[in-house]
């Protein structure tokens, strides 16, 4: 291949020698719609002016997005999703758990329906039929919204990167099964707790009582012995428990992982019967480790008889047993809603409740405040009387 030499004062134009004399060519590198480095090249021009016109026409198409756009017409939904997911993981935009959750929804629902379809061919009518079929299949409204959010993220990113000219899937009509009832009256909760005390042993009851503190399920299952510090309150002559929430365990992170948001990292305080349950749980966990000769770096608070950490869904199974016994449906996240409702109804400062629950905001200035021991105990006082 003859050597190409840049033609002076004409970027992208090159000259080279052939047996028939001097010829001109053009060369230009660019990133295609897949984010891969590509090169546009054309040769055989007799006059440099023709080569110059060719490179300028290509530059104009590139500026108008016509080069990447044409690739977008050929790129399928699956090709673009894989590229997008890879980039978001590489840039730290998605955590591993986020990528796994989005990937599950994509693989189960979106890929079979649209994976092989070119991005530009996904029409509003076809996508609306897809959403309607999901709703008619009995999926919950929140699940359909989540599936739609994954699809929207694909199309929004493709539009932003000029892979498609426009995201046509905005403002779709979404229906689905009504969400679970999150109303729980104090009388019903009291009946449910009484059934729990009969149905569960004391260690299991300690797990359920801890779940009544407004923690997320993953936060409850992520507690270790070292997460809890018991001290004596001289003023009230009673023990109080300081509970540090800094790790969660879920089905994707069985050995523990980071919390949901920055504001989820917090310390709460509890007193009364809850402290007794926590003490019992700590002693029981230590005994199970000792009996099974387990030396672990993380001293998980909730263990099975073999000394291994309980599966994160074990709390759901315990609560389902109690619900079947009592006839009152209660599940982990409902307890979190109940805690918030009762605390606010008892006129506790909403900022203090926000910190206790690990929520991100009530207002922007709330991000600059921090929970205190006194405020935390004041919030806990609103729920302790029900335990």
ABEGO torsion letter per residue (X at the ends): XBBBBBBBGBBGBBBBBBAAEBBBBBBBBBBBAAGBBBBBBBBGBABAAAAAAAAAAAAAAAAAGAAAAAAAAABBAAAAAAAAAAAAAAAGABBAAAAAAAAAAAAAAAAAAAAABBAAABBAAAAAAAAAAAAAAGBBAAAAAAAAAAAAAAAAAAAAAGABABBAABGBBBBEBBBBBABBBAAAAAAAAAAAAAABBAAAAAAAAAAAAGBBAAAAAABBAAABBBBBBAAAGBBBBBBBBABBBBAABAAEBBBABAAABBBBBBBEAAAAAAAAAAAAAAAAAAAAGBBBABBBABBBAAGBBBBAAAAAAAAAAAAAAAGBBBBAAAAAAAAAAAAAAAGBBAAAAAAAAGBABABAAAAABBBBAAAAAAAAAAAAAAX
